[in-house]
């Protein structure tokens, strides 16, 4: 076979690739040997893909070439070659896979990582380009490859300084060879014994033989000769098929890194076999942190194998959608080898697998919450939104998932041994001896719904919550004043999806979930209701004037039962979204017309009394109109909404301050 008569072509690296290479070459790494894990992982993927394609294109394996990976050290040349008999790459694939990065936002992320000093080698694999870790030990890399089904072969080469060169070559076999021209100080990786040790440490679970070339002198004198042999360095058996007791923590950690290219170890795992009408084995991991990119490379999901044969990456049909945080392998004995995504969607076998996996993962999370609460909180901070999604969308699992929900609350910090997160001090700290300031707030304290119900005060009718942008603002929300006075705990919901979760859940252990910001909030006994009705009757003309001034800005004006310290608040009517969710929807381009709220006034507040007096003195007073509008703006701010005219608000506030200053003895004018 002769190579095409085409001259070598030079290409520049994409800017993001240059930045990754700069991080690799000019940063210090304590574990340079990870390059071998990354390159073996890529070779294993290439073999998986060839094996999968051969299911429908059997001629690709017609030559009976063994599916294997070879490591060939050459001390004389100072090179280490990693060969695989996998699917190979075409010219276009060499350019695309080794010269560009598909993730949007990569450049900004790399720059922020560099500024923060986060230059650990484990980050490189997360960009889907673990190949570049080769430059940890090499100053020049040459890749020769022939794609399956093609007679053409090409060479890619680069010293990582400016760009790369691609040229046609002759190559007899399908597959890829990566030749590392090792740096002088990295020549220890030419020792066969060290390569074997690294393979056993990082890649023992790879399902293909990893052969290490050994060279030794046999005989002596003139009869001495050099013999070359290849010895298998790994067990070459699927990790998930081994007995659980035989798998070490280190092997689990390395397999997780092989699957995900993440530097951290998994937070938790589940390894199980289900036998019955269907038989399958699963080895699933929960990562500690979300991926760097939402559209992470395809190795991020759960891999499907059938009878130990790789079928596809990221097989989402095997999991409920909310469990997409899982990484790992599911190996079925019952699915056909030629299964497609279309077949998976209508498969009873897949539905059974999905149901069993969901059950096992829920058991894992429940065990984590009970036995390792700190680890569970780490999971919650990274993946809590997935559990919220489950409550809103997975009716079969929602009751069990609801027990895993965690929220900050007005009493969670107190229960955790800190002072309570209520800026008004309506809740008394049981143990504030160590608190330097009564406003100290432990905002990372979280409560489960079970714990909330267990410590509800006698007679408390429901589970109360408020929704807003931050725990700190919700802790001082006027909507919770009457609840605080009664000693009721209030959950602080700061995620926009929390409103959907509360609407889907509706109740927990027979206790309804109640928004303290809803207009239909029921509080108080018959005596309080009678007092409120009397205030409403007395204030009726004034309330009508307030509604007249605000016109279409509010749906109703009424006396409040929830306010004790603040003069006013806006509450949400039936079928309306909370203000926070409305704002988020609008920021994301979703239709969310602002709904008219009900304005509630605290009849016993001095400010409301003063406004009533001004109304009785002169109902048409321009100053009264200004003050009513200013009061409404204040209510908008406290619910977290924007006011229509900030400049006018500032001018009114300034005029009010000037008026107050003149009333102070010795004040101006």
PENORTA-V562005 format. One record per run of one state. SS is the DSSP state (a for helix, b for strand, c for the rest). FROM is the first residue (numbers start at 1). TO is the last residue. If there is no record, write none. Layout:
ss,from,to
SS,FROM,TO
SS,FROM,TO
This chain:
ss,from,to
c,1,8
b,9,12
c,13,14
a,15,26
c,27,33
a,34,53
c,54,57
a,58,61
c,62,67
b,68,74
c,75,78
b,79,84
c,85,90
a,91,99
c,100,105
a,106,116
c,117,121
a,122,125
c,126,129
a,130,136
c,137,137
b,138,146
c,147,152
b,153,158
c,159,162
b,163,169
c,170,174
b,175,182
c,183,183
a,184,190
c,191,191
a,192,202
c,203,208
b,209,218
c,219,220
a,221,223
c,224,224
b,225,232
c,233,238
a,239,241
c,242,243
a,244,246
c,247,248
a,249,260
c,261,267
b,268,274
c,275,279
b,280,286
c,287,297
a,298,300
c,301,301
b,302,306
c,307,308
b,309,312
c,313,315
a,316,318
c,319,320
a,321,323
c,324,325
b,326,332
c,333,340
a,341,345
c,346,347
a,348,371
c,372,372
a,373,393
c,394,397
a,398,402
c,403,405
b,406,409
c,410,411
a,412,415
c,416,446
b,447,448
a,449,454
c,455,461
b,462,467
c,468,470
a,471,475
c,476,477
a,478,485
c,486,489
b,490,493
c,494,497
a,498,505
c,506,506
b,507,508
c,509,510
b,511,515
c,516,517
b,518,518
c,519,525
a,526,553
b,554,559
c,560,567
b,568,572
c,573,578
a,579,587
c,588,596
b,597,601
c,602,605
a,606,617
c,618,621
a,622,639
c,640,645
a,646,663
c,664,669
